[in-house]
Amino acid sequence: MAETNRRIVLAARPDGPVRPEHFRLEEAPVPPVPDGHLLVRNRFLSLDPYMRGAMNDRKSYRQPQAIGETMLGGTVGEVVESRHPRFAKGDVVVGGFGWQLYGLSDGGGGLRKVDASKVPMQAFLGVAGMPGVTAWVGLNRIIAPKAGETVVVSAASGAVGSVVGQLAKAAGCRAVGIAGGPDKCRLVVEEFGFDACVDHKAGRLEQDLAAATPDGIDGCFENVGGPGLDAVLARMNAFGRIAVCGLIAGYNDEPIPVHQFRSVLTNRLRIQGFIVSEVPDAWPPALAELAGRVADGTLKYRETIARGLEAAPEAFIGLLRGANVGKQLVALD
Ligand SMILES: NC(=O)c1ccc[n+]([C@@H]2O[C@H](COP(=O)([O-])OP(=O)(O)OC[C@H]3O[C@@H](n4cnc5c(N)ncnc54)[C@H](OP(=O)(O)O)[C@@H]3O)[C@@H](O)[C@H]2O)c1
């Protein structure tokens, strides 16, 4: 094939905020397809906060990515050539080909076919994919909410948070979001159906959270850390559960102090961090429920789509600043 592949590699490790010079665009020929392999033309790239951690060279739950390596990332696209018995030309597949137009695969590494006839293909990177499963796992496996309880979720208008609140509502809970700015808060309530949303940029976090959670808080789905987590800790009810999904307030290397830790003891709280890829048994039931709810319209979602591979670095920097609404994607036109 005479086509050219384009990819974005990690050019340098950030020391603080991510900047465009930490990335480099490269071109290379599209590789030939050996026997037992398939070639995918990626159509959408998922941008996710975890990518910031992988840019660092330090111990975490995942290996740092090497300088000069294609940036990591989930993708969805079409098989354009197959010499693999399980895949045919035209199949839509979700994979982890990273920030590039083409991906060559032996069919392993979690590559899976999806049915894009009822759900648009890019939804398999968001609401009906990894972020949706993350919401499902933290809510159902850690918070395990009972009807009538109050569940609070931070980054509530985002890919994970928006699903958490909708699933909590479906479980009969009061769902309260925390999000940045009046527009995001309006979306969280009016579009995603939360009972209330607190604007963490309005300067009245404690008072507004108290007003939104008159019966206290039983479950917290933590995506951010920082002042929001402290405000939540101060309002937790006895035997509350906190699922620590992400701490995005610290991803640019800022410390994330916690001042209300005494609440863990006085309220006998259970706090558990989790990584969605380490809960493989949850994926099939979660994906089935999420795709079903998207198809029947009971699960709403939003996307922010940047156009073209070259737009990925700026879109990623924006994601880390909260510029996205819902799932941040890049259309690989
Ligand atoms: N544990 C796992 O397996 C797993 C899997 C997937 C995702 N995650 C985590 O889940 C969280 C949400 O991920 P997502 O993909 O759904 O992203 P997202 O919520 O769509 O986007 C990130 C949002 O975080 C908020 N934010 C960014 N910087 C912030 C800061 N300094 N302080 C407060 N809020 C800030 C912004 O929302 P506002 O403008 O509303 O503040 C931004 O829109 C992240 O922490 C991510 O790392 C964890």
The ligand as a Gaussian input file, in Angstrom:
#p B3LYP/6-31G(d) Opt

LIG

0 1
 N       -9.233000       4.615000      37.391000
 C       -9.444000       4.354000      36.126000
 O       -9.352000       3.205000      35.659000
 C       -9.818000       5.488000      35.234000
 C      -10.263000       5.268000      33.906000
 C      -10.665000       6.367000      33.144000
 C      -10.600000       7.641000      33.667000
 N      -10.125000       7.804000      34.943000
 C      -10.089000       9.133000      35.554000
 O      -11.396000       9.651000      35.556000
 C      -11.347000      11.069000      35.575000
 C      -12.262000      11.610000      34.509000
 O      -11.760000      11.188000      33.238000
 P      -12.546000      11.569000      31.910000
 O      -11.901000      10.823000      30.810000
 O      -13.998000      11.451000      32.127000
 O      -12.155000      13.104000      31.738000
 P      -13.183000      14.329000      31.635000
 O      -13.937000      14.388000      32.919000
 O      -13.939000      14.232000      30.369000
 O      -12.222000      15.570000      31.491000
 C      -11.455000      15.989000      32.538000
 C      -12.229000      17.031000      33.386000
 O      -11.571000      17.172000      34.613000
 C      -11.804000      18.462000      35.117000
 N      -10.536000      19.063000      35.525000
 C       -9.412000      19.152000      34.813000
 N       -8.448000      19.750000      35.546000
 C       -8.992000      20.025000      36.731000
 C       -8.510000      20.637000      37.907000
 N       -7.249000      21.063000      38.018000
 N       -9.356000      20.759000      38.939000
 C      -10.635000      20.352000      38.848000
 N      -11.144000      19.739000      37.752000
 C      -10.322000      19.593000      36.709000
 C      -12.434000      19.280000      34.006000
 O      -13.820000      19.389000      34.281000
 P      -14.430000      20.706000      35.000000
 O      -14.251000      21.799000      33.990000
 O      -15.820000      20.328000      35.247000
 O      -13.629000      20.941000      36.242000
 C      -12.202000      18.416000      32.786000
 O      -13.191000      18.629000      31.809000
 C       -9.872000      11.444000      35.404000
 O       -9.330000      11.736000      36.663000
 C       -9.264000      10.182000      34.828000
 O       -7.889000      10.078000      35.106000
 C       -9.740000       6.771000      35.703000

